[in-house]
Amino acid sequence: MIGLSVATPALAQTQETFAGGRAAGAIEAPEPRLVQGNVTTCEGAGLAGEIILGSPNSPANDSDEAGTGTVTGLELDVTINDNFVATGIVVKGGPNANVYDGPFVGPIEVEDMTAPINPENNQPFGISFWFVCGFETQPTGTPTATPTVTPTVTPTVTPTKSKLPITGDSLSGPSFVIPVALGGGLLLLGSMLVVLHRRRDGEARG
């Protein structure tokens, strides 16, 4: 058996790392990475996330909200749906497994994946099982505009000076008593002066 070195990518990756992954439409599978042994977990395959499609127990076709996997002969085609990211796809056959590293950002279809090559006939081993590692992403929504509230201006009321009409009540008030009394006094004084003047005229004639 030929020994191959395996390059294991770091597991501590975030969703932002996958923003530049392969996306939109159908693509041919990238060159696989050979992982020796019976790999049954995402961590064992050097992939982030969890199994979102397929199973380490069966080579059967599978379909759910994350996507669809279809085995045709020795080949596997996988479709990743919108709002899902596949960090990688594991195809097991013979003693080892091929790992097709992503990220594959849905919606996308990855075609023509196989198990490792059988050195006896230079053909891929039959697929024992397959699974997809990844996670669901948050859908991008249209932000809701916050309405702008315009404050209402309350008009300022300026008080006006009112002119009150003169009534009988106002004539009897204190403000009207002083002028009336003063006028009466002047009238009385004038009468006394007239009487005094007449009296002096009479004495002068006598």
C-alpha positions as MATLAB code, in Angstrom:
seq = 'MIGLSVATPALAQTQETFAGGRAAGAIEAPEPRLVQGNVTTCEGAGLAGEIILGSPNSPANDSDEAGTGTVTGLELDVTINDNFVATGIVVKGGPNANVYDGPFVGPIEVEDMTAPINPENNQPFGISFWFVCGFETQPTGTPTATPTVTPTVTPTVTPTKSKLPITGDSLSGPSFVIPVALGGGLLLLGSMLVVLHRRRDGEARG';
ca = [
       0.000    0.000    0.000;
       1.301    3.441   -0.883;
       1.397    5.811    2.071;
       0.106    9.334    1.430;
       0.563   12.331    3.644;
      -2.695   13.938    4.713;
      -3.036   17.712    5.115;
      -5.673   18.416    7.744;
      -7.200   21.947    7.655;
      -7.849   23.796   10.879;
     -11.198   23.065   12.449;
     -11.630   26.432   14.162;
     -13.210   28.227   11.207;
     -16.116   30.626   11.311;
     -18.936   31.248    8.878;
     -17.214   34.407    7.632;
     -14.331   32.262    6.338;
     -16.683   30.610    3.862;
     -17.993   33.822    2.291;
     -15.580   33.391   -0.627;
     -16.369   29.705   -1.245;
     -17.574   28.099   -4.470;
     -21.194   29.007   -5.118;
     -23.975   29.219   -7.687;
     -24.428   26.557  -10.365;
     -22.867   23.164  -11.017;
     -19.112   22.609  -10.718;
     -16.812   19.650  -11.271;
     -15.464   18.210   -8.048;
     -12.095   19.636   -6.965;
      -9.068   17.397   -6.461;
      -9.795   15.216   -3.402;
      -7.721   14.844   -0.273;
      -7.058   11.246    0.812;
      -7.822   10.398    4.435;
      -6.706    6.962    5.545;
      -8.913    4.671    7.596;
     -12.610    4.461    8.277;
     -13.586    8.139    8.695;
     -17.078    8.512   10.165;
     -17.097   12.066   11.599;
     -16.472   15.585   10.336;
     -13.720   16.066   12.874;
     -12.057   12.835   11.776;
     -12.112   14.100    8.188;
     -10.586   17.427    9.201;
     -13.753   19.358    8.436;
     -15.645   22.000   10.404;
     -19.336   21.761   11.140;
     -21.501   18.682   11.453;
     -23.043   16.099    9.124;
     -25.872   17.888    7.264;
     -26.455   15.326    4.497;
     -25.720   11.629    3.906;
     -24.621    9.099    6.525;
     -21.482    7.206    7.606;
     -23.620    4.062    7.662;
     -25.069    3.877    4.150;
     -24.251    4.666    0.498;
     -27.907    5.360   -0.271;
     -29.182    8.539   -1.843;
     -30.289   11.198    0.601;
     -32.308   14.400    0.489;
     -33.317   16.939    3.160;
     -33.459   20.677    3.719;
     -29.672   20.972    3.329;
     -29.637   19.443   -0.160;
     -29.547   16.188   -2.129;
     -26.958   13.467   -2.712;
     -27.266   10.970   -5.562;
     -25.025    7.951   -6.166;
     -24.858    6.799   -9.799;
     -22.541    3.825  -10.287;
     -19.156    4.881   -8.878;
     -19.929    8.611   -8.797;
     -21.613   10.932   -6.309;
     -23.327   14.234   -7.124;
     -24.298   16.539   -4.263;
     -26.528   19.620   -4.369;
     -26.247   22.118   -1.498;
     -29.332   24.262   -0.995;
     -29.560   27.957   -0.314;
     -28.718   29.049    3.252;
     -26.337   26.100    3.738;
     -22.549   25.844    3.487;
     -20.695   22.556    2.993;
     -17.194   22.663    4.450;
     -16.396   19.392    2.694;
     -17.761   16.107    1.304;
     -16.499   12.674    2.388;
     -16.701    9.688   -0.008;
     -15.634    6.358    1.533;
     -14.683    3.280   -0.524;
     -12.147    0.556    0.099;
      -9.891    1.110    3.146;
      -9.774    4.909    2.853;
     -11.868    7.945    1.976;
     -11.657   10.884   -0.379;
     -12.430   14.290    1.138;
     -13.507   17.076   -1.212;
     -12.711   20.298    0.612;
     -15.030   23.264    0.261;
     -16.387   25.549    1.191;
     -19.343   25.022   -1.112;
     -21.873   27.822   -0.578;
     -25.421   26.945   -1.558;
     -27.102   26.908   -3.910;
     -24.482   24.812   -5.710;
     -24.042   21.330   -7.211;
     -20.763   19.394   -6.911;
     -20.485   16.632   -9.518;
     -18.483   13.470  -10.269;
     -17.040   12.688   -6.838;
     -15.666    9.198   -6.257;
     -14.082    7.020   -3.591;
     -10.278    6.517   -3.680;
      -8.693    4.630   -6.586;
      -8.303    0.853   -6.338;
      -4.653    0.219   -7.230;
      -5.481   -3.242   -8.587;
      -7.574   -1.983  -11.491;
      -6.879    1.749  -11.411;
     -10.626    2.379  -10.990;
     -12.443    3.989   -8.026;
     -13.577    1.686   -5.257;
     -17.310    1.251   -4.943;
     -18.835    3.841   -2.579;
     -19.287    2.373    0.911;
     -20.860    5.544    2.332;
     -20.722    9.298    1.948;
     -21.645   12.375    3.995;
     -21.481   16.151    3.818;
     -20.143   18.349    6.631;
     -21.270   21.935    7.083;
     -23.826   24.181    8.704;
     -26.883   26.306    8.072;
     -26.402   30.020    7.591;
     -28.703   32.881    8.499;
     -30.788   34.070    5.535;
     -30.040   37.577    4.384;
     -33.159   39.739    4.695;
     -34.003   43.202    3.537;
     -33.539   45.623    6.419;
     -36.698   47.338    7.552;
     -36.510   51.120    7.398;
     -37.218   52.860   10.670;
     -39.823   55.587   10.153;
     -38.699   59.107   11.006;
     -41.013   60.856   13.425;
     -41.344   64.612   12.780;
     -42.067   66.503   16.000;
     -45.278   68.555   16.006;
     -44.743   72.268   16.661;
     -47.238   73.644   19.170;
     -48.125   77.292   18.311;
     -47.453   79.871   21.007;
     -50.539   81.891   21.942;
     -49.810   85.557   22.782;
     -52.442   87.027   25.158;
     -54.152   90.228   23.893;
     -55.310   93.164   25.986;
     -59.073   93.366   25.946;
     -60.964   96.645   26.143;
     -63.800   96.270   28.590;
     -67.018   98.232   27.843;
     -68.241  100.827   30.346;
     -71.300   99.543   32.166;
     -73.447  100.671   35.023;
     -71.406   98.496   37.343;
     -68.190  100.148   36.219;
     -69.656  103.643   36.887;
     -70.368  102.719   40.453;
     -66.921  101.305   41.027;
     -64.197  103.037   43.021;
     -62.398  104.201   39.865;
     -65.440  106.315   38.884;
     -66.310  107.758   42.324;
     -63.261  110.045   42.496;
     -63.936  111.979   39.255;
     -67.635  112.444   40.129;
     -66.902  113.729   43.607;
     -64.283  116.118   42.273;
     -66.683  117.512   39.682;
     -69.400  118.031   42.287;
     -67.027  119.934   44.528;
     -65.996  122.251   41.733;
     -69.634  122.913   40.870;
     -70.429  123.779   44.481;
     -67.434  126.097   44.689;
     -68.520  127.881   41.538;
     -72.040  128.446   42.913;
     -70.655  129.898   46.145;
     -68.441  132.273   44.185;
     -71.459  133.490   42.148;
     -73.514  134.114   45.309;
     -70.601  135.947   46.930;
     -70.109  138.112   43.868;
     -73.794  139.100   43.750;
     -73.756  139.936   47.397;
     -70.833  142.274   46.952;
     -72.547  143.967   43.981;
     -75.624  144.618   46.093;
     -73.635  146.193   48.909;
     -71.819  148.401   46.463;
     -75.088  149.785   45.050;
     -76.515  150.470   48.466;
];
